[in-house]
Amino acid sequence: GMSALSDLIEGGMSHRDAVAELFKQNRHVIFTGNGYSAEWPAEAAKRGLPNLYNTPLAAAKFNSPENKKLFQDMGIFTPEECDARADVMFENYNTTLCIEAQT
């Protein structure tokens, strides 16, 4: 991510070479097919990528210890702020589900 890019540039690599290096390292995650097709889950598994296909899975991953550490290290969110945001995500999901079920 941006932290890795920043490290490369601050280490003396040119902007172009740093971006090219990150692209080379992360090319395996680029999927140009239909992400909604049955093809995607199999392709994601083959590439070792998570397939967060619903809101509860995505919110839980957002609030994982590894992501809390990343957000804290980059000065974006404290662990408590991550907890609060995840709570809001789950509450919003539950509220929307209840509204849709009642209409």
Contacts in CASP RR format, 6 or more apart in sequence:
PFRMAT RR
TARGET T0000
AUTHOR 0000-0000-0000
METHOD contacts of the structure
MODEL  1
GMSALSDLIEGGMSHRDAVAELFKQNRHVIFTGNGYSAEWPAEAAKRGLP
NLYNTPLAAAKFNSPENKKLFQDMGIFTPEECDARADVMFENYNTTLCIE
AQT
1 22 0 8 1.000
2 74 0 8 1.000
3 70 0 8 1.000
3 73 0 8 1.000
3 74 0 8 1.000
4 22 0 8 1.000
5 18 0 8 1.000
5 19 0 8 1.000
5 22 0 8 1.000
8 17 0 8 1.000
8 18 0 8 1.000
8 21 0 8 1.000
8 22 0 8 1.000
9 15 0 8 1.000
9 18 0 8 1.000
13 21 0 8 1.000
28 47 0 8 1.000
29 47 0 8 1.000
29 49 0 8 1.000
31 40 0 8 1.000
31 43 0 8 1.000
31 44 0 8 1.000
31 47 0 8 1.000
33 39 0 8 1.000
33 40 0 8 1.000
34 40 0 8 1.000
40 51 0 8 1.000
41 51 0 8 1.000
41 53 0 8 1.000
44 50 0 8 1.000
44 51 0 8 1.000
45 51 0 8 1.000
50 61 0 8 1.000
52 58 0 8 1.000
52 61 0 8 1.000
55 89 0 8 1.000
55 93 0 8 1.000
56 90 0 8 1.000
56 93 0 8 1.000
58 89 0 8 1.000
59 86 0 8 1.000
59 89 0 8 1.000
59 90 0 8 1.000
59 93 0 8 1.000
60 86 0 8 1.000
61 67 0 8 1.000
62 82 0 8 1.000
62 85 0 8 1.000
62 86 0 8 1.000
62 89 0 8 1.000
63 82 0 8 1.000
63 83 0 8 1.000
63 85 0 8 1.000
63 86 0 8 1.000
67 82 0 8 1.000
68 77 0 8 1.000
68 79 0 8 1.000
68 82 0 8 1.000
71 77 0 8 1.000
71 78 0 8 1.000
71 81 0 8 1.000
71 82 0 8 1.000
72 78 0 8 1.000
72 79 0 8 1.000
77 85 0 8 1.000
END
